[in-house]
Amino acid sequence: MTIKLPKTDFTILWRKLPILIATALITMFLAIGIPTWTVGQSTTNLLVSAAGSLQDVLNELKPIYQKEQKNVNISFNFAASGPLQQQIEQGASVDIFISAAKKQVDALEKKNLLLPESRVIIAKNRLVLITPKNSSGVNSFYNLQDEKVKRIAIGEPRSVPAGQYAKQVLEQLKVWSNIKSKLVYGNNVRQVLAAVESGNADAGLVYATDAKISGQVKVVVVADEKFHSPIIYPLAIIRGSKNVDAAKNFSKFLVSNPSKTVFKKYGFIVP
């Protein structure tokens, strides 16, 4: 009598062999106390588009945040708020936008490009008239009309919030039309600062925080806030962000007490 043994599919066993061996090894390692490898937490990359006047303070805050959030890598894109707004409208992969004015954030919100209820004001600023450190003769906005003042630097009002505020002040003081031919325009507020530092401009209008970081200019006068719109820095998370949780966490960090201390250090006014 012949007994037929069940046919064994060695192909299936061969395919399962690596799994069986790996399972056996892990079981053995656990039994004798040898540590096994684990997959580390993946890194989240956040892109923050921010007004140029925030460059110094945000660069100081970045390592403070990443010391606690080691799995989050933050990259900054600094420029004037207007061009940053346009980049987002054109589909740039931005997670967080921090403007130097309400106007640009409002425009993005109207186009439904912001995460609902993510807006928050993280800081405020003042507008100041500056001249080269060793110059003399300009003591007020009205002196800008003097013949000896040849070049006055401001941000481009159509795209640079600091330029928009400057134009508002000069118009309110009734000097805009008298000095318009003397104006030279910067693509961002740091270009305005550089023009005055180098002596290429006899005077300029920048934020108080920009004047504070320079040893080559002096503040002549601080603009009265009644002459311009409130200088605020609204933050918002972009609706298309793929890192919303990390973006929310970083946003909360920027309004925390440790962050406020750093903002104050650079001359910002915190809410």
C-alpha positions in Angstrom: 0.0 0.0 0.0 1.4 3.4 -1.0 0.8 6.4 1.3 0.8 9.8 -0.5 2.2 12.6 1.6 0.7 16.1 1.1 2.6 18.2 -1.4 4.7 21.0 0.1 4.9 24.3 -1.7 8.6 25.2 -1.2 8.1 28.4 -3.2 5.8 29.8 -0.5 8.2 28.7 2.3 11.1 30.3 0.6 9.3 33.6 0.3 8.4 33.5 4.0 11.9 32.5 5.1 13.3 36.0 5.6 10.3 37.0 7.7 10.6 33.9 9.9 14.3 34.4 10.4 13.8 38.1 11.3 11.0 37.2 13.8 13.3 34.6 15.4 16.2 37.0 15.7 14.1 39.8 17.2 12.7 37.3 19.7 16.2 36.1 20.6 17.5 39.7 21.0 14.7 40.6 23.3 15.2 37.5 25.3 18.9 38.1 26.0 18.6 41.9 26.3 20.3 43.0 23.1 18.7 46.3 21.9 16.9 46.4 18.6 17.0 49.3 16.1 14.1 51.7 15.9 13.1 54.2 13.2 13.7 57.8 14.3 11.0 60.4 14.2 10.9 62.0 10.7 11.9 65.7 10.3 9.2 68.3 9.5 10.3 71.2 7.3 8.6 74.5 7.9 9.0 77.4 5.5 8.2 80.8 7.0 7.9 83.8 4.7 8.5 86.9 6.8 8.9 90.6 6.4 12.6 91.7 6.1 12.5 93.7 9.3 12.0 90.5 11.3 15.2 88.9 10.1 17.4 89.4 13.1 14.8 88.5 15.8 13.6 85.4 14.0 17.1 84.2 13.3 17.7 84.4 17.1 14.5 82.6 18.0 15.0 79.8 15.5 17.7 77.8 17.5 15.8 78.4 20.8 12.7 76.7 19.3 14.6 73.9 17.6 16.4 73.1 20.8 13.0 71.9 22.1 11.6 70.7 18.8 14.6 68.8 17.4 12.5 67.2 14.7 11.4 70.5 13.1 13.6 72.3 10.6 12.7 75.9 10.0 13.7 77.9 6.9 13.0 81.6 6.4 12.3 83.5 3.3 12.8 87.2 4.1 11.5 90.0 1.7 9.1 92.8 1.5 5.6 91.8 2.5 4.1 92.6 -1.0 6.3 90.2 -3.0 5.8 87.5 -0.3 2.1 87.9 -0.7 2.4 87.5 -4.4 4.5 84.4 -4.1 1.8 82.8 -1.9 -0.9 83.7 -4.4 1.2 82.1 -7.1 1.3 78.8 -5.2 4.6 78.9 -3.3 4.9 76.1 -0.7 4.8 78.4 2.3 3.6 77.2 5.8 3.5 80.5 7.7 3.3 84.2 6.5 4.3 87.1 8.7 3.6 90.5 7.2 4.7 93.9 8.3 1.2 95.2 7.6 -2.4 94.1 7.8 -3.1 94.8 4.1 -1.2 91.8 2.7 -2.7 89.3 5.1 -6.2 90.7 4.5 -5.7 90.2 0.7 -4.7 86.5 1.2 -7.7 86.0 3.5 -10.1 87.4 0.9 -8.8 84.8 -1.6 -9.4 82.0 1.0 -5.6 81.2 1.2 -5.3 81.3 5.0 -6.1 78.6 7.6 -9.2 79.9 9.4 -8.6 81.4 12.8 -4.8 81.2 12.5 -4.2 84.9 12.4 -2.4 86.5 15.3 -0.5 89.7 15.9 3.0 88.9 17.1 4.6 92.4 17.4 4.3 96.1 16.7 6.8 98.7 15.6 7.3 102.5 15.2 8.4 104.5 12.1 11.4 106.8 12.5 13.3 109.4 10.4 17.0 108.6 10.3 20.1 110.3 9.0 23.8 109.3 8.8 25.3 109.3 12.3 27.6 112.3 11.7 25.3 114.4 9.7 23.5 117.5 10.9 20.8 119.9 9.8 17.8 117.6 9.7 15.8 117.7 12.9 12.3 117.2 11.7 10.3 115.9 8.8 9.9 119.5 7.6 13.7 119.8 7.2 13.4 117.3 4.3 12.2 120.1 2.2 15.5 122.0 2.7 17.6 122.5 -0.4 20.6 120.8 1.1 18.7 117.5 1.4 19.1 115.9 -2.0 18.1 112.3 -1.6 15.5 110.7 0.8 15.2 106.9 0.9 11.9 105.2 1.6 10.5 101.8 0.8 8.5 101.4 -2.4 5.0 102.3 -1.2 3.2 99.9 -3.6 4.9 96.8 -2.1 6.9 97.7 1.0 4.8 98.4 4.2 7.4 100.7 5.6 7.1 102.8 2.4 3.4 102.9 2.7 3.6 104.2 6.3 6.3 106.7 5.2 4.1 108.0 2.5 1.1 108.4 4.9 3.2 110.4 7.3 4.7 112.7 4.7 1.3 113.3 3.2 -0.3 114.0 6.5 2.5 116.6 7.2 1.9 118.2 3.8 5.5 117.7 2.7 5.1 114.7 0.2 4.5 116.8 -2.9 7.5 119.1 -2.0 10.0 116.2 -1.7 8.7 113.7 -4.2 11.4 114.5 -6.6 14.1 113.7 -4.0 12.7 110.3 -3.1 14.7 107.1 -3.9 12.9 103.8 -3.4 14.1 100.6 -1.8 12.7 97.1 -2.5 12.6 96.5 1.3 13.3 98.4 4.5 16.8 97.1 4.8 17.8 98.6 1.5 16.5 102.0 2.8 18.7 101.5 5.9 21.7 100.6 3.8 21.2 103.7 1.6 21.4 106.0 4.7 24.3 104.1 6.3 26.4 104.5 3.1 25.6 108.1 2.7 23.8 107.5 -0.6 20.7 109.1 1.0 20.7 112.1 3.3 17.8 110.8 5.2 15.4 107.8 5.3 12.3 106.4 6.9 12.6 103.0 8.5 11.3 101.1 11.5 12.7 101.8 14.9 14.0 98.2 15.1 16.1 98.7 11.9 17.6 101.9 13.3 18.4 100.1 16.5 20.6 97.5 14.9 22.7 100.0 13.1 25.7 101.9 14.5 25.9 104.2 11.4 22.6 106.1 11.6 20.8 108.2 14.2 17.1 108.6 14.8 16.0 112.2 14.2 12.4 111.9 15.1 9.8 109.2 15.8 6.7 109.6 13.7 3.5 110.3 15.5 1.3 107.2 15.3 -1.7 109.3 14.4 -0.2 110.0 11.0 -0.1 106.4 9.8 -1.9 103.1 10.0 -0.9 100.9 13.0 2.4 99.1 12.3 1.6 95.5 13.2 3.0 92.1 12.3 0.2 89.7 11.7 1.0 86.0 11.4 -1.2 83.5 9.5 -0.9 79.9 8.6 -1.3 79.1 4.9 -4.3 76.9 4.1 -2.3 74.7 1.7 0.4 73.9 4.4 1.2 70.2 4.7 2.6 70.8 8.2 -0.3 72.5 10.0 0.3 71.0 13.5 4.0 72.1 13.4 3.0 75.5 12.0 0.5 76.0 14.9 3.1 75.0 17.4 5.7 77.5 16.0 3.0 80.2 16.0 2.3 79.6 19.7 6.0 79.8 20.4 6.3 83.2 18.7 3.7 84.7 21.1 5.1 83.0 24.2 6.9 84.9 27.0 10.4 83.7 26.0 9.8 84.9 22.5 8.4 88.2 23.7 11.7 88.8 25.6 13.7 88.5 22.4 11.3 90.7 20.5 11.7 93.4 23.1 15.5 93.0 22.9 15.3 94.1 19.3 13.0 97.1 20.0 9.7 95.6 19.0 6.5 96.3 21.0 4.8 93.1 22.0 1.0 92.8 22.4 
